[in-house]
């Protein structure tokens, strides 16, 4: 049975392993430690099988309350089983309970399967420009 809960300190090592499997190019440990309080875990058979980070943002000009979703990942062994879809549905429930009126995310254009998931969950592409500056 699939369950969801937010990350605890004792989850860090297991969560980092899954994150590193999903995103080997990123510095997983630093990112997870930074986001620990906002990381939703998908648990199956007492093991972490997926995770997603939820950050709440309020636009100072428009007043829009928006959740920014990032680091969506499912253990490669558990992919293609509907876990990501259920996890995104759980994110939406949590965001609604916290007064958010929108959810946003960005995704690498190479992640075609992820894009299909996001569309299935009701996301639409609304902006394609992402800027970054390393400092």
N, C-alpha and C positions, 0 to 999 in steps of 0.2 A: 504494500500500500504506500502510495506517495504522500508525503507530508511536507509542509513548509514551515520554516521558522527562521528567525534572524540569527546570524552568526554569533557565537560565543567565543571567548578566548581559546577554549580547548579545541575549537574546530579549525584553528588556523593552519596547522600542519597539513591536515587532510584536504582542506580547501585549496591551499597553495599547490598541492600536487595536481589537482584537477585543473586549476587555472593554468599551470605551466603546460599541461597536455593540450589545452585549448589554444593558448596564446604563447607559444615557446619564445617568440621574439620580444615579449614584454618582460619587464622586471617584476615578476609576480609578487614576491614577498612584500616589497615596498608598497605596491598598489593595494593589496589586500589589507595590510596593516592600516593604511590610511583610511580605507573605506569600511573597516570592520563593523562599525555600528549600523551601516546602511546596507549590509549584504544579506540578501534573502537566499536561503539555502533550500534546495530540493533534497529530501531525505528518502531513501528507499532501503529497506532491510538494515536500518541503523547506520547507513553509510551515505555520505554526501555524494549525490550524483549530478548536481548542477547548482549554479548560483547566478545571481544577478545583483547589480548594485542599483539602489534607488536613492537619488538625491532630490530634495525638494527645493524649488526655486520660485521666487515671486518677483515678477518684473516690476521694477519701481515706477515705470511710466504707465504701463497698461493695467497693472494690478493682476495680470494673469498669474494664476497659481499652477505651476507646471512641474511635473516630475521628470527628471532626466534619468533615463534608463541606460546603463552601460555594463560592460563586462558580462554580457549574456553568454554563458557557456554550460555545456552539458558534457559530462565525461564521454569520451569517444566510444567506450563500450556500451553506453546507455543511449546513444543518439538514435534517432529514427523510431522512437517509441512513444512520441507524444508528450514527453516530459517538458520540453521547452514551451510547447503550447500551453500546458497546464500552469507552468511557472509564470508565463506572461499574463494569463488570466488572474492568477493570484496577485501579481503586481498591480493589476488594474483595480482589484478589490481593495487592496491596501491604499492605493493612491486616492480612490474615491473616499474611503473612510477618513483620510487625512486632508480632505477638502481640496484636492487638486482637481482642476478641470481639463487638464491635458497631460499627455505623456509624450516625450520626445526622445529620440535616440539617433545616433549616427552609426553607420555600418560601412565597413570597407567594401568597395564595389566588387571585390572578388568573392564575397560571401553570398553567393547566389541562393543557396539553400536557406540561409538566414533571412534573406529578403523575402522569400516566399512565406516563411513563417510570419514575419512581421505583417505582411499583407493579409494573411489568413486571420491574424489577430485584429485587423481593422486599421492598421497604420497605413498612411499614404505618404508618398514622397512629396514634400512641399518646398524643399530648398536643397540644392545640390552643391553649394559652395561651402567648403570647410577650409578655414585658414589656420595655420599653425606657425609659431615662431619659437624656435629653441633658444633658450636663454641660459 
